Amino acid sequence: MVAWDQVSRDDVLAALKDYDRLGPEQFFSQHGYGPSRSYELIWNNRHYPHKAILGTAYEIATGQRLAPGDFEGGKAGAVRVLGKLGFDIQPLE
């Protein structure tokens, strides 16, 4: 069970900065994720892969890397966790 209460809004913001700094391909390669298939995180009018961002935020917060299969990206998973932290998550169009 993933302890999402260890992840703060600041951890998510740090993951967003890392994504912006590295760009999608290098970010995915470095953190072990891929593009979103169902939802995206919207921040400052930019679109981000919600599950990859949350997984990276968890790694920043705990030092532990999660594989994409370790947690769900949908409404009961990453969407819910990021929403509780005040982020806007939208279905992919």
C-alpha positions as CSV (number, residue, x, y, z in Angstrom):
1,M,0.0,0.0,0.0
2,V,1.4,3.4,-1.0
3,A,1.5,6.0,1.8
4,W,0.3,9.0,-0.2
5,D,0.0,11.1,3.0
6,Q,3.8,11.5,2.7
7,V,3.5,13.4,-0.6
8,S,2.9,17.2,-0.2
9,R,1.9,19.8,-2.7
10,D,5.5,21.0,-2.8
11,D,6.6,17.5,-3.8
12,V,4.2,17.6,-6.8
13,L,5.4,21.1,-7.7
14,A,9.1,19.8,-7.6
15,A,8.1,17.0,-9.9
16,L,6.4,19.5,-12.3
17,K,9.6,21.5,-12.3
18,D,11.6,18.4,-13.1
19,Y,9.3,17.6,-16.0
20,D,9.7,21.1,-17.4
21,R,13.5,21.0,-17.0
22,L,14.0,17.6,-18.5
23,G,11.2,17.5,-21.2
24,P,8.9,14.5,-21.6
25,E,11.2,12.0,-23.2
26,Q,14.1,12.4,-20.7
27,F,11.6,12.7,-17.7
28,F,10.0,9.4,-18.7
29,S,13.3,7.7,-19.2
30,Q,14.8,9.0,-15.9
31,H,11.7,8.2,-13.8
32,G,10.3,5.1,-15.4
33,Y,6.9,6.3,-16.6
34,G,5.2,7.1,-19.9
35,P,2.6,9.5,-21.2
36,S,-0.9,9.5,-19.7
37,R,-3.6,7.5,-21.3
38,S,-6.7,8.8,-19.5
39,Y,-6.1,11.9,-17.4
40,E,-3.8,14.9,-17.3
41,L,-2.7,17.4,-14.7
42,I,-3.3,21.0,-15.7
43,W,-0.9,23.6,-14.1
44,N,-0.3,27.1,-15.3
45,N,-2.1,26.3,-18.6
46,R,0.3,23.4,-19.2
47,H,-0.7,19.7,-19.5
48,Y,1.3,17.1,-17.6
49,P,1.1,13.3,-17.3
50,H,-0.7,13.0,-13.9
51,K,0.5,9.5,-12.9
52,A,4.1,10.2,-13.8
53,I,4.1,13.4,-11.9
54,L,2.6,11.8,-8.8
55,G,5.0,8.9,-8.9
56,T,7.9,11.2,-9.2
57,A,6.5,13.4,-6.3
58,Y,6.4,10.2,-4.2
59,E,10.0,9.5,-5.1
60,I,11.0,13.1,-4.1
61,A,9.1,12.8,-0.8
62,T,10.2,9.3,0.3
63,G,13.3,8.4,-1.7
64,Q,11.4,5.3,-3.0
65,R,10.7,4.8,-6.7
66,L,7.3,3.4,-7.6
67,A,6.8,1.4,-10.8
68,P,3.7,2.4,-12.9
69,G,2.1,-0.8,-11.9
70,D,2.5,-0.1,-8.2
71,F,-0.5,2.3,-8.1
72,E,-3.6,3.3,-10.1
73,G,-3.8,6.4,-12.2
74,G,-7.6,6.6,-12.4
75,K,-10.3,8.2,-10.2
76,A,-9.5,6.0,-7.2
77,G,-5.8,6.5,-7.5
78,A,-3.6,9.4,-8.8
79,V,-6.6,11.5,-9.8
80,R,-8.0,11.4,-6.2
81,V,-4.6,12.0,-4.5
82,L,-3.7,15.0,-6.8
83,G,-7.2,16.4,-6.4
84,K,-6.9,16.3,-2.6
85,L,-3.6,18.3,-2.9
86,G,-5.5,21.0,-4.9
87,F,-4.5,20.1,-8.4
88,D,-6.7,20.2,-11.5
89,I,-7.0,16.8,-13.1
90,Q,-8.9,16.5,-16.4
91,P,-9.8,13.6,-18.7
92,L,-7.7,13.5,-21.9
93,E,-9.6,14.9,-24.8
